[in-house]
Amino acid sequence: RKEVEQDPGPFNVPEGATVAFNCTYSNSASQSFFWYRQDCRKEPKLLMSVYSSGNEDGRFTAQLNRASQYISLLIRDSKLSDSATYLCVVNTLNGGSQGNLIFGKGTKLSVKP
Amino acid sequence: GAGVSQTPSNKVTEKGKYVELRCDPISGHTALYWYRQSLGQGPEFLIYFQGTGAADDSGLPNDRFFAVRPEGSVSTLKIQRTERGDSAVYLCASSLTFVSNTGELFFGEGSRLTVL
């Protein structure tokens, strides 16, 4: 089982739609959780962190369910510019180190006019 | 520029050759990471450095891969006896401190390696 699993999509939605992405992680000791965005042929960039209480940044809402080891990202009123691949990212600890970020395969979103 | 710089941006080589990929992180960033990304996949962790030392090299696939960061700034990823399966985009990233605090890695544009 992969450490971080996501539905690869693609999700094809019209402008203005609400779309949700889900992600599961296998390591129950994982500490921190994030969503990154990657545009085609570009490098990944941090979109937002994910907190246990849930957090919102404009049209984006992220939620974490530790018991189910599940992370979600909701995008409301989607724009053409939201078209990208969304990467679910988990911080794991490895031995005595602070760990590294483990990326999912990503979910591709395409917003159509 | 002030971002992470990677060279070369593209490298085409023949099977069995040796390759070096260079990363120049953001000035002042103590943590440096190497990932590789194949088409349709997410970035796969290879190794990360805190200062000059490799804090975690558990992602290096085999002993053909090696990375150094001798002065705690620039890093070089070295691949010996390249194989066609090594073809990927090699991404370097840096962060000010341990990434577990902020989750923010600043990535370079990557070095696209093609092994023929």
Chai-1 contact restraints between the chains, C-beta under 6 A:
chainA,res_idxA,chainB,res_idxB,connection_type,confidence,min_distance_angstrom,max_distance_angstrom,comment,restraint_id
A,S32,B,S100,contact,1.0,0.0,6.0,A-B,restraint_1
A,S32,B,G103,contact,1.0,0.0,6.0,A-B,restraint_2
A,F34,B,G103,contact,1.0,0.0,6.0,A-B,restraint_3
A,E43,B,F107,contact,1.0,0.0,6.0,A-B,restraint_4
A,E43,B,E109,contact,1.0,0.0,6.0,A-B,restraint_5
A,P44,B,F107,contact,1.0,0.0,6.0,A-B,restraint_6
A,L46,B,E104,contact,1.0,0.0,6.0,A-B,restraint_7
A,S49,B,G103,contact,1.0,0.0,6.0,A-B,restraint_8
A,L87,B,G42,contact,1.0,0.0,6.0,A-B,restraint_9
A,N91,B,S100,contact,1.0,0.0,6.0,A-B,restraint_10
A,N94,B,D56,contact,1.0,0.0,6.0,A-B,restraint_11
A,N94,B,S58,contact,1.0,0.0,6.0,A-B,restraint_12
A,S97,B,A55,contact,1.0,0.0,6.0,A-B,restraint_13
A,S97,B,D56,contact,1.0,0.0,6.0,A-B,restraint_14
A,Q98,B,F98,contact,1.0,0.0,6.0,A-B,restraint_15
A,Q98,B,S100,contact,1.0,0.0,6.0,A-B,restraint_16
A,G99,B,S100,contact,1.0,0.0,6.0,A-B,restraint_17
A,N100,B,F45,contact,1.0,0.0,6.0,A-B,restraint_18
A,N100,B,Y48,contact,1.0,0.0,6.0,A-B,restraint_19
A,N100,B,D56,contact,1.0,0.0,6.0,A-B,restraint_20
A,L101,B,V99,contact,1.0,0.0,6.0,A-B,restraint_21
A,F103,B,G42,contact,1.0,0.0,6.0,A-B,restraint_22
A,F103,B,P43,contact,1.0,0.0,6.0,A-B,restraint_23
A,G104,B,G42,contact,1.0,0.0,6.0,A-B,restraint_24
A,K105,B,Q41,contact,1.0,0.0,6.0,A-B,restraint_25
A,K105,B,G42,contact,1.0,0.0,6.0,A-B,restraint_26
A,G106,B,G42,contact,1.0,0.0,6.0,A-B,restraint_27
